[in-house]
Amino acid sequence: MSAPLRIAVVGAGPAGIYAADILKKSVAEAGGDVLIDLFEHLPAPYGLVRYGVAPDHPRIKGIIAALREVLESGVVRLFGNVRFGEDIHVADLERLYHGVIFATGATKDAPLEIPGIDLPGSYGAADFVSWYDGHPDVPREWPLEAKEIAVIGNGNVALDVARMLVKHPEDLLPTEVPANVVAGLEASPVTDVHVFGRRGPLGVKFTPLELRELGELRDVDMILHDEDFGVDPDEEQQKQNKQILVISRVLDQWRQREVGHASRRLHLHFWSRPDAVLGDGRVEALRVERTRPTEHGLEGTGEHREIPVQAVYRAVGYFSSPLPEVPFDERRGVIPNIAGRVQDGSRPVPGMYATGWIKRGPVGLIGHTKSDAKETIEQLLSDEHSWWTPEPYDADAVPRLLAERGVAWTDIAGWIRLDEHEMALGAPHGRARVKVVPRDEMIAVSRDER
Ligand SMILES: Cc1cc2nc3c(=O)[nH]c(=O)nc-3n(C[C@H](O)[C@H](O)[C@H](O)COP(=O)(O)OP(=O)(O)OC[C@H]3O[C@@H](n4cnc5c(N)ncnc54)[C@H](O)[C@@H]3O)c2cc1C
């Protein structure tokens, strides 16, 4: 390789940033040079680490420090507040780069098709998460009027949502939670949050760490039901898995606890498949059907019960959005690919790659996006014969193009400015940071245009 390899990455979440890092290191090891431009729709980088991971998980949010090192390595340029498909298109990228890696993740809730799911008072977890994590593109107000709330799902996002709903807001104060969110949570009359899973207590998708955290919430009783335990004849076999064994021990400890003194309760219901949201004009109850294990999975028992709730949150998974001019698998919600090479039917699409949640679907932790990126970069680097042929390099080409299109992009220096500004807002209150939420304000701080 004589002239530097030029690669665009779309999406500055962990997948896009890890891809940039691995690409940079791999090319350097081979004695070559690479220039990487990272295009991000939001004025700030880090995707769901900033706008998904719960504010009371500072250890996970701390991954941002490692991601920032990649951005500051000198090989990567960040173009924030630039939306692929609106501000920049495939034809632009073909003209300026040898290839593109799409790392656009997933932002929407997967659907749950049960009657009543669209009633007022029924929400998607992704929307609530965006609200409490201060996403600039969602309304600032969230209706927290329910005393009793149902959360549907047995994964970590369901636990995050349940925890954020039931936790006393003053216990969130040391975190980076936005001020409007604290105010919203302070006004919440919630007393009971019910989490429903259709499988048994050992069939959950929680990780032990996240589960254990629930039991540490101040002034919140954990309520479990004896009839949900000892149902599955395969329990002992399942406990051979270390993670499941830990989960089982945590749940058993909670079952021994004395309850009845706390002002709020978190109920875990297993073997409970939601089959309708009920209400006359708005949510009044959730109906669930009891399930039982079979040789091949689960079946309904025909036994139903109604739990009075005034709000329902479905946390049944995320779903990605299609990108203009890029193949998309509507069923799986991913860019079709083989090991990261984008496919159009059975043909690979030259110059296009995918990584992270848009590549393999919205499951897995931040760490998994690293192994994803490694695989994608291996494919990209072995495809030299099919890379695009860009125009000669001109460092100003992208800034010029964006300026012509009237895009107020933000860069790494701008992110550092915003980061420092947010930390300074938090310091007088002993808080990690106070997030700037409005997009205009984020841009103004980043571009030093206040
Ligand atoms: C609620 C929630 C909590 C989580 N908590 C944890 C946790 O505690 N620990 C953990 O390890 N993992 C956690 N995860 C999982 C983790 O967030 C994901 O594994 C990871 O973020 C996926 O990375 P990604 O880069 O593929 O996608 P994302 O993080 O979604 O990043 C994609 C980026 O692409 C950008 N983008 C999208 N479309 C465009 C476009 N058209 N143009 C330009 N840019 C675009 C987005 O703005 C975003 O910044 C959580 C996930 C969720 C949903």
The ligand as an SDF file (V2000), in Angstrom:
LIG
                    3D

 53 58  0  0  0  0  0  0  0  0999 V2000
  -30.5290    0.1370   27.4870 C   0  0  0  0  0  0  0  0  0  0  0  0
  -29.2100   -0.5340   27.2320 C   0  0  0  0  0  0  0  0  0  0  0  0
  -28.3170   -0.7220   28.2790 C   0  0  0  0  0  0  0  0  0  0  0  0
  -27.1080   -1.3560   28.0500 C   0  0  0  0  0  0  0  0  0  0  0  0
  -26.2540   -1.5420   29.0970 N   0  0  0  0  0  0  0  0  0  0  0  0
  -25.0750   -2.1670   28.8960 C   0  0  0  0  0  0  0  0  0  0  0  0
  -24.1690   -2.3690   29.9780 C   0  0  0  0  0  0  0  0  0  0  0  0
  -24.4460   -1.9760   31.1190 O   0  0  0  0  0  0  0  0  0  0  0  0
  -22.9830   -3.0020   29.6960 N   0  0  0  0  0  0  0  0  0  0  0  0
  -22.6520   -3.4330   28.4310 C   0  0  0  0  0  0  0  0  0  0  0  0
  -21.5560   -3.9810   28.2070 O   0  0  0  0  0  0  0  0  0  0  0  0
  -23.5080   -3.2550   27.3860 N   0  0  0  0  0  0  0  0  0  0  0  0
  -24.7000   -2.6410   27.5910 C   0  0  0  0  0  0  0  0  0  0  0  0
  -25.5610   -2.4820   26.5510 N   0  0  0  0  0  0  0  0  0  0  0  0
  -25.1760   -2.9940   25.2180 C   0  0  0  0  0  0  0  0  0  0  0  0
  -24.2760   -2.0070   24.4540 C   0  0  0  0  0  0  0  0  0  0  0  0
  -24.8240   -0.7200   24.5470 O   0  0  0  0  0  0  0  0  0  0  0  0
  -24.1320   -2.4650   22.9950 C   0  0  0  0  0  0  0  0  0  0  0  0
  -23.4860   -3.7260   22.9950 O   0  0  0  0  0  0  0  0  0  0  0  0
  -23.3090   -1.5180   22.1310 C   0  0  0  0  0  0  0  0  0  0  0  0
  -23.6310   -0.1700   22.3720 O   0  0  0  0  0  0  0  0  0  0  0  0
  -23.5300   -1.7740   20.6320 C   0  0  0  0  0  0  0  0  0  0  0  0
  -22.6480   -0.9610   19.9510 O   0  0  0  0  0  0  0  0  0  0  0  0
  -22.8630   -0.3880   18.4690 P   0  0  0  0  0  0  0  0  0  0  0  0
  -21.7100    0.5260   18.2560 O   0  0  0  0  0  0  0  0  0  0  0  0
  -23.0950   -1.5150   17.5470 O   0  0  0  0  0  0  0  0  0  0  0  0
  -24.2280    0.4340   18.5120 O   0  0  0  0  0  0  0  0  0  0  0  0
  -24.5880    1.8240   19.2040 P   0  0  0  0  0  0  0  0  0  0  0  0
  -23.9930    1.9240   20.5450 O   0  0  0  0  0  0  0  0  0  0  0  0
  -26.0620    1.9320   19.0620 O   0  0  0  0  0  0  0  0  0  0  0  0
  -23.8880    2.9440   18.2880 O   0  0  0  0  0  0  0  0  0  0  0  0
  -24.3570    3.2460   16.9950 C   0  0  0  0  0  0  0  0  0  0  0  0
  -24.0570    4.6900   16.6610 C   0  0  0  0  0  0  0  0  0  0  0  0
  -24.4200    4.9210   15.2870 O   0  0  0  0  0  0  0  0  0  0  0  0
  -25.0430    6.1900   15.1840 C   0  0  0  0  0  0  0  0  0  0  0  0
  -25.8970    6.2280   13.9830 N   0  0  0  0  0  0  0  0  0  0  0  0
  -27.0460    5.5510   13.7690 C   0  0  0  0  0  0  0  0  0  0  0  0
  -27.5530    5.8560   12.5640 N   0  0  0  0  0  0  0  0  0  0  0  0
  -26.7060    6.7480   11.9990 C   0  0  0  0  0  0  0  0  0  0  0  0
  -26.7000    7.4490   10.7480 C   0  0  0  0  0  0  0  0  0  0  0  0
  -27.6730    7.2850    9.8360 N   0  0  0  0  0  0  0  0  0  0  0  0
  -25.6860    8.2910   10.4930 N   0  0  0  0  0  0  0  0  0  0  0  0
  -24.6710    8.4870   11.3960 C   0  0  0  0  0  0  0  0  0  0  0  0
  -24.6410    7.8470   12.6040 N   0  0  0  0  0  0  0  0  0  0  0  0
  -25.6480    6.9810   12.9040 C   0  0  0  0  0  0  0  0  0  0  0  0
  -25.8410    6.3120   16.4750 C   0  0  0  0  0  0  0  0  0  0  0  0
  -26.1750    7.6580   16.7840 O   0  0  0  0  0  0  0  0  0  0  0  0
  -24.8650    5.6850   17.4830 C   0  0  0  0  0  0  0  0  0  0  0  0
  -24.0150    6.6570   18.0470 O   0  0  0  0  0  0  0  0  0  0  0  0
  -26.7790   -1.8340   26.7480 C   0  0  0  0  0  0  0  0  0  0  0  0
  -27.6760   -1.6350   25.7030 C   0  0  0  0  0  0  0  0  0  0  0  0
  -28.8850   -1.0000   25.9320 C   0  0  0  0  0  0  0  0  0  0  0  0
  -29.8350   -0.8210   24.8010 C   0  0  0  0  0  0  0  0  0  0  0  0
  1  2  1  0
  2  3  1  0
  2 52  2  0
  3  4  2  0
  4  5  1  0
  4 50  1  0
  5  6  2  0
  6  7  1  0
  6 13  1  0
  7  8  2  0
  7  9  1  0
  9 10  1  0
 10 11  2  0
 10 12  1  0
 12 13  2  0
 13 14  1  0
 14 15  1  0
 14 50  1  0
 15 16  1  0
 16 17  1  0
 16 18  1  0
 18 19  1  0
 18 20  1  0
 20 21  1  0
 20 22  1  0
 22 23  1  0
 23 24  1  0
 24 25  2  0
 24 26  1  0
 24 27  1  0
 27 28  1  0
 28 29  2  0
 28 30  1  0
 28 31  1  0
 31 32  1  0
 32 33  1  0
 33 34  1  0
 33 48  1  0
 34 35  1  0
 35 36  1  0
 35 46  1  0
 36 37  1  0
 36 45  1  0
 37 38  2  0
 38 39  1  0
 39 40  1  0
 39 45  2  0
 40 41  1  0
 40 42  2  0
 42 43  1  0
 43 44  2  0
 44 45  1  0
 46 47  1  0
 46 48  1  0
 48 49  1  0
 50 51  2  0
 51 52  1  0
 52 53  1  0
M  END
$$$$
